[in-house]
Amino acid sequence: MLTMAILRQDPDGVKKKLHKKHFAPVEIVDSIIELDDRRKKLQLDCDNMLAQINAASKEIGQLMAKGQRDEAEAKKQDVSVFKDQLKPKQHDLEQMEEELNVELVKLPNLPADIVPEGKAAADNVTVKEGGVKPNLTQKTPHWELIKQYDLVDFEIGAKLTGSGFPLYKGQGARLQRALIQYFLDFNTAAGYMEYIPPYLVNQASAYATGQLPDKEGQMYHMTADNFYLIPTAEVPVTNIYRDTILKQVDLPVKMTAHSPCFRREAGSFGADVRGLNRVHQFDKVEIVQLVEPASSYAVLDEMVAHVEKLIIELELPYRILRLCGGDMSFNSALTYDFEVYSAAQERWLEVSSVSNFETFQANRMKLRYKDEQGKTNLLHTLNGSSLALPRIVAALLENNQTEEGIRLPKVLHRYFGADIIK
């Protein structure tokens, strides 16, 4: 959530950045500032009345000490009148603060200056490309390979739950486990603390990281308990430090977690959503950092390099994209997407997003730290997929298919227990 200080400091600059994210109407900035002006005036009125009550109460004590009971009783009547006048003002102030908060949460995070202009994925900027695209003699798509090697059963998954809930089996299940273990080992070796979070979160947690109200329709909602199935481990892991003031010496905080992820949207029809390209439930390993504002963009670069190393070790051709304003998430200030090349589908598949949210999430969850001067400041939060499994698996199967079987990258041999799926 944007702070009022950001809006007041440069309203026109805020509107310009909202335009870059293709958010409309930007006039909400003016109405929020006007509402905050009225709130501040009402707050001043309440503060003045409280000051009068406190002064009168102090005077009553002095009168009582002097034995001037009649004067004290008269002053008590004045205090009672002040309190009666204050109550409706305090009620109005509470309502106005709620209204202000409702309006503030409608605003997306502001994009960083280096975010490119653009409306959609076609306007994203490729900042790096690596690896070698394989030259296949056969180009069987992964949805046929998983049947050939009996790795995933979509039909039984649909029988058990519904469309988009795959059932991994045999070597397919083992490959999932191998990838998850490899990702976690890689992350913990880089100093990330591992967590196993709850897979359901309450409304406060979903609100704090920005999933609510922006993505309410995309999450599975357990109405009886008002819990939400997590769309990513980012939600519970970042909320570990909700309503917390950290010491500067404890920063940065580095966390990683594996979890299943649940998302209601399934996308359009066609090759884009066939097989593992888009499902309702999938596994993902996440990394999260909580850092001082001055270092957050250096940390973002560090996290991008971290994810890049993972993909290089998997021997997959990849590219890194800087997302344009129109293709960024509601919460993000700057996002880099990783895509791997699918040789059989002859297309790029997104496998990771690494983002800096600056103070957007921290402001919602009251996540702060004390600097060397003892001043309390909001932290910056960052997160990244390292990595999402379905499209990684799709690319590994397609890019490494041979007549003998699916040859796995060397880094997975000890985790999988073999060098080939056959």
N, C-alpha and C positions, 0 to 999 in steps of 0.2 A: 504494500500500500504506500502510495506517495505521501510524504509529509506536507503539512501546510507550509512549512518553511520553504520547501522546494517550489510550491505553487506561487508563493508570495514573492520570492526572490526574483523570478523572471517569468511572469505569466505568458508573455508573448513567446518566449523561448520554449516553454512547456507546450504551448499550442503547436508550435512548429514541429516539435518532436512527436507529438501525438499524430500530426498529419503524416509523418514518416511511417508510422505504424498503421496508417489508414483507419484511425479511430475517429468516429464522428458521433455526436457533434462536439467540437472542441469548445463550444460556448459554455459547456458545463464547468469549465475552469473559472469563468467569471462568476457563475452562480454559486459555486462553492466558496469563493473568496467573499462574496457578498453575505452568504450565510454565516461564514466565520466572523465577519465584522459584527453581525447582529449577536452572535454568540459571545464575543468578547465584551460587547456593551452590556449584555445581560449578566455576564460573569462579574463585571465591574460593579454593577448594581448590587449583586448578591454579596460581593466582598465588602462593599461599603456598609451594607446593612449588618453584616456579621461584625464588622468593626464597631458599629454603634452598639450592638448587643453586648459585645465584650467589654466596651468602655462602661456601659451602664451597669453591667454585672460587677465590674471592679468597684464602681462607685457605691453600689449597694453594700458591698463588703465593708467599705470604709465607713459608710453611715451606720451600719450595724455595730461596728467597733466603737463608734462614738456614742452609741446608745440612742441614735436618732431613728427610732423604729418607724415613726409615721412617714418620715421622708423616704426611708428605705422601702416601705410598702408602696408608696406612690411610684417610686422608680421601678418597682417590680411590675406594676401595671403597664408602664411604658415598654418594658422589655417584652411583656406578653403581647402587646400590640405589634411590636417590631417582628416578633416571631411569626405571628399570624400573617403579616405582610410578606415575610420572607418565604414561607412554604410554597405558595403558588409560583413564585419566581424560580425557586429551586426546581420545581417540577417542570416548568417551561425550559429551564436550562438543560435538564436531563433529556427531555424530548429533542431539543435542538442539537445536542451532542450526538444523539442516536441518528438523527436525520443527516447530520454532517458526515458521520461514519458511513452511512448507506450510500451517500453520493461519492465519497472518496474511494470506496472499494470498486466503483464502476470504472475507475481510471486504470488503464494498463501501465506497466512500468515504462519508463522513458528509454528509448534506444540510445546506446552510446554513440558518440560522434562518428566512429568509423563504420557504423552500420550502413550498408549501401541502400540507396533508394530502390524501391521495387514493390510490386504487389504480390507476387507468387514465386513458386520454386524456380521458375525459369529465370528469375532476376537475381538469384543467389550467385555469389562470386566464388569461383574455385581458387583457393589460395595455395593448394599443394596437391600433387598427384604422385603416387608411388606404387611400387610393385610392378609385376609383369603380367599382362593378360595372357592366360593360357591359350595355346593353339590346339583345340580339341579335334580329334578325328570323329568323335561322336558328341552330339549335343543334346543329351537327354535331360529334360527339366527335372528338378528335384522332386516334384510331386509324382513322377513316374519312378524315379530312383528309390524313393522310400517304399513304394510298393514292391519293387524288384527285390530289395534287400530286407523287406519286412521290418521297417524301422518305426513307422508311425501309422496308426489306424484312425483315420478321420471318421469312418462310418461308426465304429464302436464308440468313439468319443461323442459323436452326435447322439447315439442311442443313450449313453449315460447322462449326458447333459443337454447338448444342443450343437448346432453348427458353430464351428470356430473354436471348439474345445478338443484339441488333439490328444490322443492316447499314445504315448511313447512306449515302446516295447523293445525287449532284447537289446541288440546293439544300438538302437536308437536311444533307449533310456540310458545306456552306458555312456554314449557320446555326450548326452546332456550333462550327466554327472561329471564327466571328465572336463568339459569346458568350464563348468561352474567352479570346480576345484582349482583348475588352472588360474582362472580370473581372480579368485579370492587369494590364492597364494601370491600371485603377482602384486596384488594391491597391498596385502599385509607386509610384504617385503619392502614396499615403498613407504611404510610407516602409517598405513591406515589401520585403525582399530576395527576389528570385525564385530558385527552385531547380527543377531537374529531377531528382527522386530516382529511385533504383531502384524497380522495380515489384514486386520480390520482396524479402522481408526474412528474416533469420534468426530463430531462436527467441528469442534474447536481446532483439531489438528488439520483437517482438510481445509479449513478457512485460513489457517496460519500460513500454509505454504502456497496458497492461491488457487487451489483446485476449486474451492467454493468462493463465490457463487459462479465463477466463470465456466467450470466444466461439470456442473452438477448433473447434466443429462448424460455425460459420458461415463459416470461411475455407477457401479452396482450399489444400490442403497438397501440396507437391511432395516426396513421401516419399523419393525417391532422394537428394535433397540436403538434406532437412529445411528447406526454404524455404517461405514462405507468400506467396501473392499478396496484395497489400495491399488491405484493405477501404476505405482512405482514405489520402490523402497525409500525414495527421497522423502516421501510424506512422513512416515513414522520416524525415520532416522533424524531428519532435521528438527523435528519436534521434540527430540530428547532434551534439547536445550531451550524449549519455550519457557518464557517467564524466568529467565536466568540472567544474572550478571556475572560474566566471567572475568577472571584476572588476566591482565595483559600477558603475564608470564605463561599462562596456559594456552596461548595461541601459537600457531593455528591448531584448530581441532580438525582431525582427519578421520573420517569414518567410512566404512564399506559394509555392504550387506547384500546377500542374495535373497531374493524373494520371488514368488510367483507374482505376476502383475495381471490385473483384471481391467479390461476396457470394453465398454459396450459397443462402441462404434466398430463397424466392420469394413467401411469404405465402399467403393463402387464394385461393380462386377467386372470379370475379365481376368487377364493374366496378373494384374496388379495385386489381386487378393487370392490367387490360387495357392494351394498348398500351405506353406509356412509364411507366405509373404505378408499375410495379415490375419491374426487370430484374436479371439477374445481373451484367452489366457495364455501367458507365456512367461518364461523365466528370464530374469535379468539380474546382473550384478551391478550395483550402483556405488559410486564414490561421491562423498559430500565433504566440503571443507567450510569451516567458519573462520574468517580471517579479518584482520584490520583493514579498513578501507584503503589505506595507502598501498597495500601490497596485493589487492585482489586481482588486478589485471595481470600482474606477473604470475600469480598463482593460476589464473586461467590458462595462460600459456603453458605452464608446467603440467596442468591436467590434460591439455590437448596433446602434449608430447607423450604423456603417460599412456593415453589411449592409443596413440599412433604406434607405440612400441608393441602393444598387445597385438594389433592387427598385423604388424610386420612379422612378428613371431609366428602368426598363423599362416604366413606366406600368401596373403590375399592381396590382389591389386586393389588400391583404395584411392579415394580423393577426399580432401577436406574442404568444406564449403563454409563461407561466412554468410549467414542468412541475412536476407534483405528485410527491411522493416515490415513489409506485409506478410512475410512468412514466419516471423518470430512468434514465440508463445506470448501469452498475456503477461507472464511474470518476468520475462527475460530482458536484460539490458544489452546483452551480446551473446550470440550463440554460434558455435561451430558444429556443423553436422559432419559425421563420417559416413561415407558410402563405400561399399565394396562392390566390385564388379562381378556380376553373375554371367559366366561365359555361355551357359546354355540358354538363358533368357535374353542375353545380349543387352543387359540393362544394369543400371546402378541401383543398389538396394541400401537404404539407410539402416545403419546398425548402432549409431550412437549420436547423442547430442550432448555437448558440453557447454554449460551456460554460467554466466555471472548474473546474479539477480541484484547485485549491489545491496541497498538497504530495504528493498521492496518486501521481502519475506520477513526480515528481522523486525521491521516496524510493526507488521501484523502480529508477530509472536512475542514482541517485547524482548528481543534477544540483544543483549548489550554487553559491553565490557568497560572496565575502568582503565583509563590511560595512566601514564606516569604522574600526571598532575592531579589524579584522583577524579577527573571528569568522566562522567558516564556518557558513552557514545554507542550508537547502533553499529552492529557488525555487518559485514558483507557475507552473503551465503553464495556458494557455488555448488554445482553438482554435475555429474556426467555418467553416462552409461558405460560400463566397462566389463562386459558388453551385454547387449540384448541378444538372446540366443537364436530365435527362429531364423532370421535372415543370415546370420553367421553360418548356421547349419546348412541352409539352402545353398549358400555360396561354396562352402566346403565340399558338399556332395557334388555339385555341378562342376566345379573347377578341377576336381581331383579324380574324376571318373576315368577308369581305364577298363580294358577288357577283363582284367583280373579282379577288379573291385575298386573301391574308393580308397585311394592312398591318402593317409592322414599326414599333416605336417609333423615334423620331428618333435616339436614341443609337446604334442599330445600323446606321444607313444607311451610314456610311462604312466600317464593318467588313464588312458584307454586300455592299456594292457596289450596292445597290438599296434601294428603300423598300417593295417588295412582292414576295411570293412568288406566282407565277402560272404 
